[in-house]
Amino acid sequence: MKHTYKIIALSCFLFSITLSGQDKKKEEVPSKAAGESIHLPPPDFNFTGHKGRTYMDSDPPQFPQPVKAPKGAPNVVLILLDDAGFGQFSTFGGGITSPTMDKLAAEGLRYNKFHTTALCSPTRAALITGRNHHSASFGVITEIATGYDGYTCVLPKNCATIGEVLSQNGYMTAWIGKNHNTPPWETSQAGPFDHWANGLGFDYFYGFNAGDMNHWNPVLFENRNLVPASTDPNYHMTIDLADHAISLVRKVKSIAPDKPYFLYVAPGATHSPHHAPKEWIDKFKGKFDMGWDAYRQETFERQKKLGVIPADTKLTPRPESLPAWSSLNADQKRLYSHMMEVFAGYGAHCDYEMGRIVDAIKQMPDADNTIIIYIAGDNGSSAEGGIEGSVNENLFFNGISEKWQDNIKEIDELGGPKHFNHFTAEWAWAMNTPFQWTKQVASHFGGTRNPMIVSWPAKIKDKGGIRSQFTHTIDIVPTIYEMIGIQAPESVNGITQKPIEGVSFAYTFSDAKAKEKHSTQYFELGCNRGIYHDGWMASAMSFVPWNPNRAGFDPDKQKWELYKVDEDFSQANDLAAKNPQMLRQLQDMWWVEASKYNVLPLDWRVTERFNSELMGRPSLGGNQKELTYYPGQVALPDAACPRLLNKSWSITADIEVPENGAEGMIVTQGGIVGGYGLYIQNGKPSFVYNNLALERPTISGKDALPKGKVKLLVNFKYEGKENEVGKGATVSLSVNGSQVAQGHLDRTIPAQISLGEGLDVGMDIGSAVDFNYKLPFAFTGKIEKVTYELK
């Protein structure tokens, strides 16, 4: 009997090996036949064999096997730069060196008719879902969301991301860098977290939840955990992001060599602030002294030589609202050329760091079977610095213009940690050579046409080739699915999905002359409208992006232009007067597409929509008039902070001062671009109000605080009437019921306190709201609580 048991056990073991081999073969090819419905996740595992009274009279056990990607599935790396123009980098004829792009283009393909949405959040929503930006509820950036279907900036569950789909198809998925697709009111530690990167299906996230970020003092998260500030004096965020991307891929491939990965890298450069190491800025000293007009002409000639634009392309003229370089005085030229040097150093540094990631990937055994898609910009280059440039981009979002006479005083500090700087609108226009206009202008290619490079050594044979089929951001997802060998799922996590609205362009890999398959595409952003159809483009521009004033706009009086863009690469020849019938046809088609994809209602407001309270966006604090915070509350995002703008309020801090006194920040909101802080320095209480870096008035007590329990009160009395914004205020500071200081503010922040930074209790993380203390300026006493009262 003993030997019989051994024979039975051996038979079961051999049988299980046979089953295991069969299961393995089956697992390696999980994709279903074309046209068959795909539902994610697959049904839960159930043992299908015979189960007897004991294991001895049952079939051998089987474990549920990890989901495997299709056999031979490639790794995928998707790199998305920010605010970059078609004529910015050298790979497409620009003046900023980009050796990483050069290397990938030499072994792959350059696409010269790839399009974005003209703004960051919308492009990124389309990029990770394969749906039009309004379909994915991202008709605008998150900071100006409204309560209409196409504009909530809450990614719907029926638009599952590529991270979710690939993760459930056997991929490791990671998101490194900028996440501008989580509603701001959901980015606090109170959640909900289903719209954070991890909640959107990505296994790993390391980056920031905002539209832009201070590169010297960023607020970063690893998955859902706040990353401690670096102590490295040479820290720069782009380097940090590259380090984490490299480390993660190496780690995953060491642990699971056969598991493919999807790596989405969005460094946040070259969006403002234009922060770059000085040695990189110095590389471009004097390189842009020719000015923007000459730069456009030189770039245009290089583009024709490279073949990235047709030889018969026309260079579009400078808009009348932008000055000629020759009209500037010597000081303006000195300031503006240096702003461009800073920007160039910023871009070149970013491309170098992306190169470190690419080099690390190239050293791995499966490098040839790795697809790298490198997109230079989520929209055209940004004109949000205004005609005179900016040292604080938050001024633009508050509807305040800057003057070059003030900015030139800071020329030696540009690119460093003291400013949130941005170059001029004229340089942005130049970066978009040969096209008209810039970021935000969805009607014209200066806002929507971005360089794209695709490298896949194992499959792409036309190395160094150029592709000119019309492609769009929504085409990336279906292209990746086709390259991997999977289908878009019909349902994900029980939710029926919207159809993918993009078209795969994998057909272009092997045929430069293949007929394009993406034949119709609408564009809309802030009433800048356009529609492409079979080689034609109708364009209707609403506003120049450097002017936030939208008063008196009427979409029915908007001027439409018409271009035959398969013959007129740069939209230089307006045919509206010659072919009104075609223009009418395209206008009608635009309204059909707009109705289909949740574009309506049109909304041209800008500054007003940055005011969350005015727009009625959700707030975690709700309508509470009293909010209390405790030590350890840091990085509370701006959208979850007390709504203090254009009203009276007070802060009461209950603290305890030890025998040897106390120093440090009690409570602060914001950073270098705007905010306030209540702190103790040299034993004395102070309150600083950073009015968008235009001034930082501070009121301070004359005497040191007493030892023991102390109650500090900041009373902020707003002087504006109802619906008046940015008016003055009287601020007083009291200690234990006795006023110790008072000051007057001639003006206050009207619409947005800060960019990417929020409220901290007991320290100041991110950038400093003032420059008279050293970060993190942790409080050395004891804080019981900090209470806000909104009047």
Secondary structure as GFF3:
##gff-version 3
##sequence-region A 1 791
A	DSSP	alpha_helix	2	27	.	.	.	ID=ss1
A	DSSP	beta_strand	39	40	.	.	.	ID=ss2
A	DSSP	three_ten_helix	55	57	.	.	.	ID=ss3
A	DSSP	beta_strand	75	80	.	.	.	ID=ss4
A	DSSP	three_ten_helix	90	92	.	.	.	ID=ss5
A	DSSP	alpha_helix	99	107	.	.	.	ID=ss6
A	DSSP	beta_strand	109	111	.	.	.	ID=ss7
A	DSSP	beta_strand	114	115	.	.	.	ID=ss8
A	DSSP	alpha_helix	120	129	.	.	.	ID=ss9
A	DSSP	three_ten_helix	142	144	.	.	.	ID=ss10
A	DSSP	alpha_helix	162	167	.	.	.	ID=ss11
A	DSSP	beta_strand	172	178	.	.	.	ID=ss12
A	DSSP	three_ten_helix	184	186	.	.	.	ID=ss13
A	DSSP	beta_strand	204	208	.	.	.	ID=ss14
A	DSSP	beta_strand	221	222	.	.	.	ID=ss15
A	DSSP	beta_strand	225	226	.	.	.	ID=ss16
A	DSSP	alpha_helix	237	255	.	.	.	ID=ss17
A	DSSP	beta_strand	261	266	.	.	.	ID=ss18
A	DSSP	alpha_helix	278	282	.	.	.	ID=ss19
A	DSSP	alpha_helix	291	306	.	.	.	ID=ss20
A	DSSP	three_ten_helix	325	327	.	.	.	ID=ss21
A	DSSP	alpha_helix	330	362	.	.	.	ID=ss22
A	DSSP	three_ten_helix	367	369	.	.	.	ID=ss23
A	DSSP	beta_strand	370	375	.	.	.	ID=ss24
A	DSSP	alpha_helix	394	397	.	.	.	ID=ss25
A	DSSP	alpha_helix	404	407	.	.	.	ID=ss26
A	DSSP	three_ten_helix	408	413	.	.	.	ID=ss27
A	DSSP	alpha_helix	425	431	.	.	.	ID=ss28
A	DSSP	alpha_helix	445	448	.	.	.	ID=ss29
A	DSSP	beta_strand	452	455	.	.	.	ID=ss30
A	DSSP	beta_strand	465	467	.	.	.	ID=ss31
A	DSSP	beta_strand	471	472	.	.	.	ID=ss32
A	DSSP	three_ten_helix	473	475	.	.	.	ID=ss33
A	DSSP	alpha_helix	476	484	.	.	.	ID=ss34
A	DSSP	beta_strand	491	492	.	.	.	ID=ss35
A	DSSP	beta_strand	495	496	.	.	.	ID=ss36
A	DSSP	three_ten_helix	506	508	.	.	.	ID=ss37
A	DSSP	beta_strand	520	525	.	.	.	ID=ss38
A	DSSP	beta_strand	528	533	.	.	.	ID=ss39
A	DSSP	beta_strand	536	540	.	.	.	ID=ss40
A	DSSP	three_ten_helix	555	557	.	.	.	ID=ss41
A	DSSP	beta_strand	560	564	.	.	.	ID=ss42
A	DSSP	alpha_helix	580	596	.	.	.	ID=ss43
A	DSSP	three_ten_helix	607	610	.	.	.	ID=ss44
A	DSSP	alpha_helix	612	615	.	.	.	ID=ss45
A	DSSP	beta_strand	626	629	.	.	.	ID=ss46
A	DSSP	three_ten_helix	638	640	.	.	.	ID=ss47
A	DSSP	beta_strand	649	657	.	.	.	ID=ss48
A	DSSP	beta_strand	664	671	.	.	.	ID=ss49
A	DSSP	beta_strand	674	681	.	.	.	ID=ss50
A	DSSP	beta_strand	684	690	.	.	.	ID=ss51
A	DSSP	beta_strand	698	700	.	.	.	ID=ss52
A	DSSP	beta_strand	708	718	.	.	.	ID=ss53
A	DSSP	beta_strand	729	735	.	.	.	ID=ss54
A	DSSP	beta_strand	738	745	.	.	.	ID=ss55
A	DSSP	beta_strand	759	761	.	.	.	ID=ss56
A	DSSP	beta_strand	782	790	.	.	.	ID=ss57
###
